[in-house]
Amino acid sequence: MEFRIGNGYDVHALAKGLPMWLCGIRIDSETGFVAHSDGDVAIHALCDALLGALALGDIGHLFPDTSDEWKGIDSKILLERVVHLVHTGGWKISNVDITIALQRPKLAPHILRMRQTLAPILGIGTDAVSVKATTTERLGFVGREEGCEVWASTIIFK
């Protein structure tokens, strides 16, 4: 059996009046993400982790923010396309682990729904989808509520 590990990282600025999408669900918030797509920074990091495991570059290479085709797109569609690449290559996803750094709003009440939203897209059980949230104790751009950063890791196998 062959295994590969991938990791991804993404960051988006926050601005008032924009929607906040994380792990495929809308979060009630006064601020949302500045982005070409729907701005789901967690899915973007996850796509990068999967693409990294496949050695296929990053999300910006596949879905450039200079293309009108991807403007405002639901990031779940991007993830579906990346998962298709995983499966087309004969790989299966073992698990994913996502860490979201965001000062507010608190994400704990949304974690289960995030996991339940991602699992069927990934073709794995909810028990193989880890989503964690943290603040930065008011330090840095996350602490000043200027943005959000996300790390994602995955293991794929065949």
N, C-alpha and C positions, 0 to 999 in steps of 0.2 A: 504494500500500500504506500502511496506517495502522499506526502502532506506539504502544504505551503501555508505560510503565515503572511498576512497583509496588515498594514496599519495605514490609517488615514487621519488627516487633520484638516479642519476647516474653521474659518472665522467669518463672521458677518457683523457689520455695524448695525446698531439699533437706531430707529428713528420713530418719533411719535406718529400715530395714525396709520401705521402699516400693520398688516396681519402678522402674527407670530405662529409659524408652523414648525413643529419639532417632532421627529419620528413619525411623520404622516398625520399628525392630529393638530387641530387648531387650538391654541392656548389663549385664553382670555388675558389680554395685557394691553396697557396703554401704549406700548411700543411694539414694533415688529422689525423684521430684518430687511435691510437694504440689499436688494439682489436683482439679478436679471430674471431668475426663475421665481418660484414662490419663496425662495430663501430658506428652505429647510436645511439648515446648517448641519444637523445630525445625519440626515440622509446623504448629504454631500460627502461628509467624512466617511460614512459607511461605504458609499460607492468607491471612494478612493482606496479604502482598505481592500475591497474585493478586487478592484483593478490592479492594485499593487501585488496582490497574491498571484494574479494572472500575468504580471509583468506587462500590462497593457497601458501604462501611463496613468493619467489622472482624469478626473471628470471634466476638467477644462479642455482637455485634448479631444474627448469624445463629444462633448456638448458645449462648444465654445459660447461664451457670453457675448460674442460679436454676431451671433446668428439669430435672426428673428424667429427661426423655427423653435427655439427654446425659450423665448421671451414669455414670462409668466407661467411656464409649464409647472404642473404638479410634479414635485420631485419623486413621488411614488412611481411615476411613469419612467423616470430616469433609472430608478433602482430596478424596476422590472426589466429594463433593457440590459442593465449590467448583470443581473442574475441570469438572464438568457445567455449572455456570453460565458458565464461560469458553466452552465449546463451544456452549452454547445461544445465547450472544450472537454467535456467528459468529467468535469469536477462536480463535487457536491459540497455544500456548505455544512461544516460541522457545528460551528457556533459563531456568534458575534458578541462583542463587548463594546459598549458605547459609554463614554463619560462626557457629560455636558457641564460646562462651567458657565453659570449665569447667576447674576446677583439676585434678580427677581424677575418674574414671579417665582414662587416656590413651585417646584415641579413634582415633588413627592406624590401629590394626589393624582398625577397623570401617568406615572411610570407604568402601571399595569396595562393601561390602554395603549400606551406606546408600544409595549412589547407585543400585545395582541394584534396591533396593526401591522407591525413589521414581520412577524413570524410567517404568515401565509405568503407574503411576497417573496420571502427568502426560501420558502419550502422547508422550513424546520419548525420544530415545536417551540412554544413560548418559553419552555424551560431551557432552550438553547440561545435565547435572546436576553442579554443583560443590558439594562439601561440604568445608569447611575447619574445623579445630579449633585453638583456641589457649587458653593459660592467661592469667591476668592477673598473672603473676609474684608471686603471693600478695597482690596489692593488691585492696582493696575487698571487697564481699560475695562475689564469685566466688572471689577469692583466699583468703578465710577459709572457703571451702567451705560457704557458707550458701545458695548458689543458682547458677543457670545463666542466662545470657542468650544470645539468638540474634538475629541479623540475617539477613534474607532479601531478595533482590531478584529481579525477574523482568522479562522483556520478553515482551509478547504482541503479536500482529499479526493483521491481516486484509486 
